[in-house]
Amino acid sequence: MHPQIQSFFDLITGTASHVIYDEIGGHAAVVDPVLDYDAKSGRTSTVAADKILLFLREQRLTLAWILETHAHADHLSSAKYLQQALGGKIAIGAHINQVQTTFKKLFNLEPEFAVDGSQFDVLLHEDEIFQIGALQAKALFVPGHTPADMAYQVGDAVFIGDTLFMPDTGTARCDFPGGDAHLLYQSIQKILALPAETRLFLCHDYPPAERAPQWQTTVAAQRAGNIHVHDGISAAAFVHMRNARDATLEKPLLIFPSVQVNIRAGDFPPAENNGISYLKIPLNSL
């Protein structure tokens, strides 16, 4: 079946979330949902997630999956909130254990925090097939931005997370712990080897001033015009560019709160003896 897709864009974090479904009244998956977070107050809210919930309910969709492309560093995940509201299995790539191991050390998390991915319902492996109702989906392992990135292929559409941005803004950074520009180049080539008409749905857009946000492109458009990795760009040239560019970038505003929540499948750290959950800020560490 041809997948039906409804996208939602969060202007504050520049994040695109996507609902994939087979038919009205059928089954759906949500990719990379956002939990609103106010860095000044430390308060969370569910404005973005509630828009997705409203759509799912209006279309009478059964939520089968909540798919994370990776443990995001720029927004908190609302996966747990969506699951509590409508069910579904929370899934991520099986290599999330590497990310959890790294950040458990960085944040000095509680000894009980498991680094085996068990916070998620399903850990997906390369080329693993799963169903979204009548739709067949396939997990694609695309590391580089992080060691655990996955893309999800459903029919003629691929949800590629942070591997590629729109052609005029290039590719994802690789300077987070475990990132690797060589691996990202290889992952991008895997995506660009798909048929030219394949639709690519992005996780982010940080557009130049002259255009509005966009989150859908094609393999053909990326191969012809991506400013970082169009046809003819060698692995060596890409790695040199990516490493040099990454050295100039500031860390994302929400990296510390985001990662601590997202490696827990959208859950908060355990409440302390006063009933409050806390997020840590490691000083002079990144």
C-alpha positions as CSV (number, residue, x, y, z in Angstrom):
1,M,0.0,0.0,0.0
2,H,1.0,3.6,-0.6
3,P,1.7,5.2,2.8
4,Q,-0.4,8.2,3.9
5,I,1.7,10.8,5.7
6,Q,0.9,13.8,7.8
7,S,3.7,16.0,9.0
8,F,4.0,18.4,11.9
9,F,6.6,21.1,12.2
10,D,7.8,22.5,15.6
11,L,9.1,26.0,14.9
12,I,10.9,26.3,18.2
13,T,13.2,23.3,17.7
14,G,13.0,23.1,13.9
15,T,11.8,19.5,14.2
16,A,9.5,17.7,11.8
17,S,7.5,14.8,13.2
18,H,5.6,12.5,10.9
19,V,2.5,10.3,11.2
20,I,2.5,7.3,8.8
21,Y,-0.7,5.4,8.3
22,D,-2.3,2.9,6.0
23,E,-5.9,4.3,5.9
24,I,-8.4,6.3,7.9
25,G,-9.5,4.1,10.7
26,G,-6.4,2.0,10.3
27,H,-3.0,1.8,11.9
28,A,-0.3,4.5,12.4
29,A,3.3,5.1,13.4
30,V,4.6,8.4,14.7
31,V,8.2,9.3,13.9
32,D,10.2,11.6,16.1
33,P,7.5,13.4,18.2
34,V,8.4,16.5,20.2
35,L,7.8,17.3,23.9
36,D,7.8,21.0,24.5
37,Y,10.5,22.2,27.0
38,D,11.1,25.7,28.3
39,A,14.8,26.0,29.1
40,K,14.3,29.1,31.3
41,S,11.8,27.5,33.7
42,G,12.6,23.8,33.3
43,R,8.9,23.2,32.5
44,T,7.6,20.7,29.9
45,S,4.3,20.9,28.1
46,T,2.5,18.9,25.4
47,V,1.4,21.4,22.8
48,A,3.2,19.8,19.9
49,A,2.3,16.2,21.0
50,D,-1.4,17.1,21.4
51,K,-1.6,18.2,17.8
52,I,-0.5,14.7,16.8
53,L,-2.9,13.1,19.3
54,L,-5.8,15.2,17.8
55,F,-4.9,14.1,14.3
56,L,-4.7,10.4,15.3
57,R,-8.1,10.6,17.0
58,E,-9.8,12.5,14.2
59,Q,-8.6,9.9,11.7
60,R,-9.6,7.1,14.1
61,L,-6.1,5.6,13.9
62,T,-4.7,2.9,16.2
63,L,-1.2,3.9,17.2
64,A,1.0,0.9,16.5
65,W,4.5,2.4,16.7
66,I,6.4,5.4,18.0
67,L,9.6,5.4,16.1
68,E,12.7,7.3,17.1
69,T,15.4,7.8,14.5
70,H,18.0,8.3,17.2
71,A,18.5,9.9,20.7
72,H,18.0,13.5,19.7
73,A,20.1,16.3,21.1
74,D,17.9,19.2,20.1
75,H,14.5,18.3,21.4
76,L,12.9,16.1,24.0
77,S,10.8,13.2,22.9
78,S,7.1,12.9,23.7
79,A,7.2,9.1,23.0
80,K,6.2,8.2,26.5
81,Y,3.4,10.7,26.6
82,L,1.9,9.5,23.3
83,Q,2.2,5.9,24.5
84,Q,0.4,6.6,27.7
85,A,-2.4,8.3,25.7
86,L,-2.9,5.9,22.8
87,G,-0.6,2.9,23.3
88,G,1.8,1.6,20.7
89,K,5.4,0.3,20.9
90,I,8.3,2.7,21.3
91,A,11.2,1.6,19.0
92,I,14.7,2.8,18.2
93,G,17.9,1.3,16.7
94,A,19.5,-1.6,18.6
95,H,22.8,0.4,18.9
96,I,21.2,2.8,21.4
97,N,23.1,0.9,24.0
98,Q,26.3,2.6,22.8
99,V,24.7,6.0,23.3
100,Q,23.4,5.1,26.7
101,T,26.8,3.8,27.8
102,T,28.5,7.1,26.8
103,F,25.9,9.4,28.4
104,K,25.5,7.4,31.5
105,K,29.1,8.1,32.2
106,L,28.9,11.8,31.2
107,F,25.9,12.5,33.4
108,N,26.9,10.1,36.1
109,L,23.4,8.6,36.0
110,E,22.0,6.4,38.8
111,P,23.5,2.9,39.0
112,E,20.2,1.4,38.2
113,F,20.0,3.0,34.7
114,A,20.4,0.1,32.3
115,V,22.5,0.5,29.2
116,D,20.9,-2.3,27.2
117,G,18.1,-0.4,25.5
118,S,15.5,-2.0,27.8
119,Q,13.7,1.4,28.3
120,F,12.4,0.9,24.7
121,D,9.8,-1.7,23.8
122,V,11.6,-2.8,20.6
123,L,15.2,-2.5,19.4
124,L,15.3,-2.6,15.6
125,H,18.2,-4.1,13.6
126,E,19.5,-3.4,10.1
127,D,16.9,-4.4,7.4
128,E,14.4,-5.6,10.0
129,I,10.8,-5.7,8.7
130,F,7.8,-4.7,10.7
131,Q,4.2,-3.9,10.0
132,I,2.2,-0.6,10.4
133,G,-1.2,-2.2,9.8
134,A,-1.3,-3.0,6.1
135,L,2.0,-1.2,5.5
136,Q,5.3,-3.0,5.5
137,A,8.2,-1.0,6.9
138,K,11.9,-1.6,7.0
139,A,14.6,-0.3,9.4
140,L,17.8,1.0,7.8
141,F,20.9,1.4,9.9
142,V,22.4,4.9,9.0
143,P,25.1,5.7,11.7
144,G,27.3,8.8,11.6
145,H,25.4,11.6,13.2
146,T,25.3,9.2,16.2
147,P,26.3,5.5,16.4
148,A,22.7,4.4,16.6
149,D,20.8,6.3,13.9
150,M,18.0,4.5,12.0
151,A,15.9,5.4,9.0
152,Y,12.6,3.9,8.3
153,Q,11.5,2.9,4.8
154,V,7.7,2.6,4.1
155,G,6.8,2.2,0.4
156,D,8.3,5.0,-1.6
157,A,9.0,7.1,1.5
158,V,12.0,7.0,3.8
159,F,12.2,8.8,7.2
160,I,15.8,9.7,7.4
161,G,16.2,11.4,10.7
162,D,19.3,13.6,10.9
163,T,21.4,12.2,8.1
164,L,20.4,14.8,5.5
165,F,18.8,18.2,5.6
166,M,17.2,20.0,2.7
167,P,19.6,20.3,-0.2
168,D,20.3,24.0,0.5
169,T,21.3,23.3,4.1
170,G,23.4,20.1,3.7
171,T,23.9,17.3,6.2
172,A,23.9,16.5,9.9
173,R,26.8,17.2,12.2
174,C,29.1,14.4,13.5
175,D,30.8,16.0,16.5
176,F,28.6,14.5,19.2
177,P,30.1,11.6,21.2
178,G,30.2,8.6,18.9
179,G,29.7,10.6,15.8
180,D,31.7,9.8,12.7
181,A,31.8,11.7,9.4
182,H,33.1,8.6,7.5
183,L,30.1,6.6,8.6
184,L,27.7,9.4,7.8
185,Y,29.0,9.6,4.3
186,Q,28.5,5.8,3.9
187,S,25.0,6.1,5.3
188,I,24.1,8.9,3.0
189,Q,25.3,6.9,0.0
190,K,23.0,4.1,1.1
191,I,20.1,6.5,1.0
192,L,21.1,8.1,-2.3
193,A,21.3,4.7,-3.9
194,L,17.6,4.3,-3.6
195,P,15.4,5.1,-6.7
196,A,15.6,8.7,-7.7
197,E,11.9,9.3,-7.0
198,T,12.1,8.1,-3.4
199,R,10.5,10.6,-1.1
200,L,12.8,11.6,1.8
201,F,11.2,13.0,5.0
202,L,13.5,14.9,7.3
203,C,13.7,15.3,11.0
204,H,14.8,19.0,10.9
205,D,14.9,22.1,8.8
206,Y,16.9,25.2,9.7
207,P,16.0,27.2,6.6
208,P,17.7,30.3,5.3
209,A,15.7,33.6,5.7
210,E,14.4,33.5,2.1
211,R,12.3,30.4,2.4
212,A,9.8,28.7,4.8
213,P,10.5,25.4,6.6
214,Q,10.4,22.3,4.5
215,W,10.8,18.6,5.4
216,Q,10.2,16.6,2.3
217,T,12.7,16.1,-0.6
218,T,13.7,13.3,-3.0
219,V,16.8,11.3,-3.7
220,A,17.1,13.0,-7.1
221,A,17.0,16.5,-5.5
222,Q,19.7,15.5,-3.0
223,R,22.0,13.9,-5.5
224,A,21.7,17.0,-7.8
225,G,21.9,19.8,-5.3
226,N,22.9,19.0,-1.7
227,I,25.5,21.5,-0.9
228,H,27.6,19.1,1.1
229,V,27.2,15.7,-0.6
230,H,25.8,16.0,-4.2
231,D,27.0,13.6,-6.9
232,G,30.7,13.9,-7.4
233,I,31.6,14.7,-3.8
234,S,34.2,12.2,-2.6
235,A,34.3,10.6,0.9
236,A,37.6,12.4,1.7
237,A,36.2,15.8,0.6
238,F,33.0,15.3,2.6
239,V,34.8,14.2,5.8
240,H,37.2,17.2,5.5
241,M,34.3,19.6,5.1
242,R,32.2,18.0,7.8
243,N,34.9,18.0,10.4
244,A,36.0,21.6,9.6
245,R,32.4,22.8,9.8
246,D,31.6,20.9,13.0
247,A,34.5,22.6,14.7
248,T,32.7,26.0,14.3
249,L,29.3,24.9,15.5
250,E,27.9,25.7,18.9
251,K,26.3,22.9,20.9
252,P,22.5,22.7,20.6
253,L,20.6,24.7,23.3
254,L,18.8,21.6,24.6
255,I,21.5,19.0,24.3
256,F,21.7,18.2,28.1
257,P,18.0,17.9,28.8
258,S,17.2,16.2,25.5
259,V,19.7,13.4,25.8
260,Q,18.9,12.6,29.4
261,V,15.2,12.2,28.5
262,N,15.6,10.6,25.1
263,I,17.9,7.8,26.2
264,R,15.0,6.9,28.5
265,A,12.5,6.6,25.6
266,G,11.0,9.9,26.6
267,D,10.7,9.3,30.3
268,F,12.1,11.5,33.0
269,P,14.8,10.6,35.4
270,P,13.5,8.9,38.6
271,A,12.0,11.4,41.1
272,E,14.1,12.1,44.1
273,N,12.9,11.9,47.7
274,N,11.1,15.2,47.4
275,G,9.1,13.9,44.4
276,I,10.8,16.0,41.8
277,S,12.8,14.8,38.8
278,Y,16.1,16.6,38.0
279,L,18.2,17.0,34.9
280,K,21.9,17.4,35.2
281,I,24.2,20.0,33.5
282,P,27.8,18.6,33.5
283,L,30.2,21.5,33.6
284,N,33.2,21.8,31.2
285,S,32.5,18.4,29.7
286,L,31.6,18.9,26.0
